[in-house]
């Protein structure tokens, strides 16, 4: 392999105008979006964060006995958006006694 003395050029970059800045969405819309994603992720391996690409398409690397930590955390976020309390905050537990 030959040594190249000049670096490779960077790929082209697009700077979006300021009118396309991100904006907040309501918690209910975030909950609906996340619920739809998690429902589809159970049947579509391409939506799993740890899926791999095989000759037959995307394949999920997880089985039922080894759940995906990212999907688990997203389900906790979904529950929080729905108003569920998943556990006591340890910071407040220390202050109370």
C-alpha positions as CSV (number, residue, x, y, z in Angstrom):
1,X,0.0,0.0,0.0
2,X,1.4,3.4,-1.0
3,X,1.7,6.2,1.4
4,X,-0.3,9.3,0.5
5,X,1.2,12.6,1.6
6,X,-2.0,14.6,1.1
7,X,-5.1,14.0,3.2
8,X,-8.4,13.0,1.6
9,X,-10.8,15.9,1.1
10,X,-13.8,16.1,3.4
11,X,-17.3,15.2,2.1
12,X,-19.5,18.1,1.0
13,X,-21.4,19.8,3.9
14,X,-24.8,21.4,3.9
15,X,-25.6,24.2,6.4
16,X,-29.3,24.5,6.9
17,X,-30.7,28.0,7.3
18,X,-31.8,29.2,10.7
19,X,-35.5,28.9,9.8
20,X,-35.3,25.2,10.1
21,X,-34.2,25.1,13.8
22,X,-35.6,22.4,16.0
23,X,-38.6,23.1,18.1
24,X,-40.2,21.4,21.1
25,X,-43.1,19.1,20.7
26,X,-45.7,18.3,23.4
27,X,-45.2,15.3,25.7
28,X,-48.3,13.7,24.3
29,X,-46.9,13.9,20.7
30,X,-43.6,12.5,21.9
31,X,-45.4,9.7,23.7
32,X,-47.4,8.8,20.6
33,X,-44.3,8.9,18.4
34,X,-42.3,6.7,20.8
35,X,-45.1,4.3,21.2
36,X,-45.4,3.8,17.5
37,X,-41.6,3.3,17.2
38,X,-41.5,0.7,19.9
39,X,-44.5,-1.1,18.5
40,X,-42.8,-1.3,15.1
41,X,-39.5,-2.2,16.6
42,X,-40.9,-5.4,18.1
43,X,-41.6,-6.8,14.6
44,X,-39.1,-4.9,12.4
45,X,-35.5,-5.8,13.1
46,X,-34.2,-2.9,11.1
47,X,-35.5,-0.6,13.9
48,X,-33.5,-2.4,16.6
49,X,-30.4,-0.5,17.6
50,X,-28.2,-3.6,17.5
51,X,-29.4,-5.2,14.3
52,X,-27.0,-6.4,11.8
53,X,-27.3,-6.7,8.0
54,X,-27.2,-10.2,6.5
55,X,-27.8,-11.5,3.0
56,X,-31.5,-11.7,3.8
57,X,-31.8,-8.2,5.3
58,X,-31.6,-6.8,8.8
59,X,-31.4,-9.3,11.7
60,X,-31.9,-8.4,15.3
61,X,-29.0,-9.5,17.5
62,X,-31.2,-9.9,20.6
63,X,-33.4,-12.8,21.7
64,X,-36.1,-12.9,24.3
65,X,-33.6,-13.9,27.0
66,X,-31.3,-11.0,26.4
67,X,-33.3,-7.8,26.1
68,X,-31.9,-4.7,24.4
69,X,-30.8,-2.1,27.0
70,X,-31.6,0.8,24.6
71,X,-35.1,-0.5,23.9
72,X,-35.6,-1.1,27.7
73,X,-34.6,2.5,28.4
74,X,-36.9,3.9,25.7
75,X,-39.8,1.9,27.3
76,X,-38.9,3.6,30.6
77,X,-39.0,7.0,28.8
78,X,-42.3,6.1,27.3
79,X,-43.7,5.2,30.7
80,X,-42.5,8.5,32.1
81,X,-44.1,10.4,29.3
82,X,-47.4,8.6,30.2
83,X,-47.1,9.9,33.7
84,X,-46.0,6.7,35.4
85,X,-43.6,6.9,38.4
86,X,-41.1,4.2,38.0
87,X,-39.3,4.6,41.3
88,X,-38.3,7.1,43.9
89,X,-35.6,9.6,43.1
90,X,-32.6,8.8,45.3
91,X,-31.8,12.4,45.6
92,X,-35.0,13.2,47.4
93,X,-34.8,10.0,49.5
94,X,-31.5,11.3,51.0
95,X,-33.0,14.7,51.8
96,X,-36.0,13.1,53.5
97,X,-34.1,11.1,55.9
